[in-house]
Amino acid sequence: MVSAIKRFFIGRPLKSNMLGEQKLNKKKALAILSSDALSSVAYGPEQILIVLITVSATAFWYSIPIACAVLVLLTVLILSYRQIIFAYPHGGGAYIVSKENLGTNPGLIAGGSLLVDYILTVSVSVSAGTDALTSAFPGLHGHNVAIAVAFVVFLTLLNLRGVTESASILAYPVYLFVLALFVLIGVGIYQILTGTVPADLHPQLGAPVAGISLFILLRAFASGSSALTGVEAISNAIPNFKDPAPVNAAKTLTAMGILLGLLFSGIVFLAYYYGISPLAEVTVVSQIAEETFGRNFLYFFVQGTTALILILAANTGYSAFPLLAVNLATDKFIPRMFTVRGDRLGYSNGILILGLASILLIVAFGGHTEQLIPLYAVGVFIPFTLSQTGMLMKWIREKPKGWELKFAINSAGALICFTVTIIFFLTKFTQVWPVLVFLPIILYVFYRIKSHYLAVAEQLRISDRARAVALEGNVMIIPVAGITQVVQTSIDYARSLKVDQIIAVYIAFDKEDEKKFEAKWKQWQPDVRLATLYSPYRSVIHPLMKFIDTVEHKANELHYRVTVVIPQFIPKRGWQNILHNQSGFLIRAALLLRKNLIVITVPFHLKK
């Protein structure tokens, strides 16, 4: 039944040789890997105006030069990540670049930041989309958390079905959003050129503004740079592209950069020309759409696709998180389970962990995760800074042909990204300070996992110096609860092996029962030694452990091996297990923690 449910939601398993069919072409990759970056157009320009309004509406003209600065940073990042794609065609992005050029710790900081950031991507994006939905339908406000969790579950199941299947479904809303904004920007600019929009709604460029300062401008620039979150996702997901993967990834990255630049600059320009002010209850995009179209179909089309893109921005996390986790797991910094492909050839464990962590975050914050946006943004700019710096070191070390231009691009990127990171810490420390706590914790966990894997490898490695201890014999202990077929099967199994002694152990809860069982056993198995243990407190584990301790002590002196054989009957149907005591399971769990003791389970399958 469980298998049938799994097949219904996830689909039939795919053969390993079908992996090539699960690769993405450029159109689908652009949709699922750019959704996070493109969705930031819905709030990036607004973040600039929120900072400038603290001075006055007259300062809104600064949004134009600030937007130009953001576009310069976007250009630098796109050029830099194109270089990263060709330099590191197997994916990994900022983690691989930082680790190979700056060292293990910077690499782990970049990798850890991005892992957390992708979790934040899912929770913040889904929560924002849910807010947009419940704003349209106020009666749903009380169910924000449940709706957001339902969206995460839907995206998780969709991604478990495979990359191509999720891309086929999610591509339509992404491209509809792009179409809606291009229509909005195009109609808005047409109205401006034809004089439909009054020219006196906005402050003139260069108008003097009292109270403006470099600090305010840098803060507005940093806030607007939140529109660049998600730019790195394509460099992490190169293995998901069809061959030639690096070429296709680079073209997709360029297309994303062009779309993001056009949409971001268009929205900023319209917001400035229309004299839009940020409002708590209405987004900037909504105000522009209403000014441009009025409350008609096109307005609701823009709002609907915006809500969809905010939710689907989470899918960038589902695409990039599992592949980044594979790189970290390959280097033994996180559990190896992240390298295992599921039935549909995707990295299912990474997808499931991402979905579960996002749900926990949504529940913990009651669906109000907007206060996590600064943390989300700084979590991206730390890897941005490290990857740019790593590429600097690579060019200095290797000095390939034309490296001077590449060095200049990465120098500009590293400086700007570092500046943005510092501004975030200076201006929004109360919201971003957790990064100073969780990054050291993540690094500690990474190294603990790595040390465990190294210790395991050292102990499992076969060495010429390693010699097995010579054993003189074997003692088998069989805990028994009665005279049954399952006990008979276990004794027969023990006899079939080279065993020096078989000891059956019976735990009695009263003296009379102890005597009766000894008599029955003598008649049934007179050649098998029986040890009866009286347990006045009705414990099975404690007296059995003490008896095994005694046998082990004697066996060690004689160089004998001790094996415990646990008889276990298996009901025909799984649900029937709850009708029986699980004493065999408890004994086995206790014994597996003991050194130098072999534990064997002999199953007896019931037919009725």
Secondary structure, 3 states (H helix, E strand, C coil): CHHHHHHHHHCCCCCHHHHHHHCECHHHHHHHHHHHHHHHHHCHHHHHHHHHCCCCHHHHHHHHHHHHHHHHHHHHHHHHHHHHHHHCCCCCHHHHHHHHHHCHHHHHHHHHHHHHHHHHHHHHHHHHHHHHHHHHCHHHHHHHHHHHHHHHHHHHHHHHCCHHHHHHHHHHHHHHHHHHHHHHHHHHHHHHHCCCCCCCCCCCCCCCCCCCCHHHHHHHHHHHHHHHCCCCHHHHCHHHECCCHHHHHHHHHHHHHHHHHHHHHHHHHHHHHCCCCCCCCCCHHHHHHHHHHCCCHHHHHHHHHHHHHHHHCHHHHHHHHHHHHHHHHHCCCCCHHHHCCCCCCCCHHHHHHHHHHHHHHHHHCCCCCHHHHHHHHHHHHHHHHHHHHHHHHHHHHHCCCCHHHHHHHHHHHHHHHHHHHHHHHHHCHHHHCHHHHHHHHHHHHHHHHHHHHHHHHHHHCCCCCCCCCCCCEEEEEEEECCCCHHHHHHHHHHHHCCCCEEEEEEEECCHHHHHHHHHHHHHHCCCCEEEEEECCCCCCHHHHHHHHHHHHHHHHHHCEEEEEEEEEEECCCHHHHHHCCCHHHHHHHHHCCCCCCEEEEEEEECCC
